[in-house]
Amino acid sequence: MNKKGYIDPGTGGMIISGGIWPIIVAVFLFITGFFSRYLIKPIKKGVLSLWQKIKAKN
């Protein structure tokens, strides 16, 4: 007996969306973490240092 399964028309979209969205979110979080770690923190540290120097001067 040959049994074949039926695949709904929306199954392909569900498989693709279920597989692609987590990858997109992971890449977005990686990029956000990279910018936070290597770009925003040094800028923030420099601004705070400059602010402290200006405060100490007054």
N, C-alpha and C positions, 0 to 999 in steps of 0.2 A: 504494500500500500504506500503510495506516494503522498506524504502530507506536506503541504506548502503553507507557510505562514502568510498572513495578510499584513501588509504595512500600510498604515494610514498615510494620506497625502501630507499631513503635518508632522510626521515622524522625523523626516530629514531635517526640517527646521528646528525641531526640538533637540535633536542630537547636536546640530551645529551650534545652536545658541547655548546649550548646556556645556559644550566643550570650549567655546571661544570666549565667553564672558569671563570665566575665571582667569584665563590667560591675560585678557585685557586689563582686568582689575589688578592682577599681580604686577604687570609691567608698569601701570600707573603708580602703584604704591612704591615700587622700586625707585622710579624716577623721583617721586616726591621725597622719599627718604634720602636719596642722594643729594638733592638740592638742599634739603634741611641740614644735612650733616656737613657738607663741604662748601656750601655757598652762603647760607643764611647765618649760621652760627659765627663764622669769622667776621662777617659784616657787623653783626650784632655786638660781638666782642669789641671790635674797633670803635663803634659808635659809643658804647658804654665807657670805654677807656678815654675817648676824647671828651665825653661829658664830665667824667671825673676830673680831668685836667682843667677844664673850664671852671668847674665848681671850686677846685682848690685854689685857683688863681684869684677868685673873688674873695 
